[in-house]
Amino acid sequence: MTWSEILQDWQCQIDRLTALFPCADPEALVRFRGDKTLLAQYIADTHDLTEAEGQEAIDMRLLPGCAARRESFGLLAAE
């Protein structure tokens, strides 16, 4: 799945995002549609991560091809 495909059905992705990032507020997530940088900052803020870690967490959890790096981040709990 690409970021463009995620954006095409953003409303359905809200449930997925709140499952993957349990501290995220679904209403807040609606605001970040299309702006991956702001979404990453929000995820970082709400999950005690740096901005770089927030970006990487989004990439690893939402986009394919990053499974090998997941274990090093300890982000498997919600998946």
KAWO-V602926 format. One record per residue. RES is the residue in one small letter. OMEGA is omega in degrees with one decimal (none if undefined). Layout:
# KAWO-V602926
RES_OMEGA + RES_OMEGA
This chain:
# KAWO-V602926
m_178.1 + t_177.6 + w_177.8 + s_178.1 + e_176.5 + i_-177.9 + l_-179.4 + q_-179.5 + d_-174.3 + w_-177.8 + q_177.2 + c_179.3 + q_179.9 + i_178.1 + d_179.1 + r_-179.8 + l_-179.6 + t_174.6 + a_-178.8 + l_-178.1 + f_-170.2 + p_178.5 + c_-178.4 + a_177.9 + d_-178.6 + p_179.4 + e_178.0 + a_-178.0 + l_179.3 + v_-177.1 + r_-172.5 + f_-179.3 + r_176.8 + g_-178.8 + d_-176.3 + k_-179.7 + t_178.4 + l_176.8 + l_179.5 + a_177.5 + q_178.8 + y_178.4 + i_178.2 + a_-178.8 + d_-175.1 + t_-177.1 + h_175.8 + d_177.7 + l_169.5 + t_178.0 + e_178.2 + a_177.7 + e_176.7 + g_177.7 + q_-179.2 + e_177.7 + a_177.3 + i_-179.8 + d_-176.1 + m_-174.8 + r_-175.3 + l_-175.0 + l_-177.7 + p_173.4 + g_-178.2 + c_-174.7 + a_-176.9 + a_-178.5 + r_-175.2 + r_-175.9 + e_-178.9 + s_-179.1 + f_-179.2 + g_-174.5 + l_-175.6 + l_-171.0 + a_-175.4 + a_-175.4 + e_none
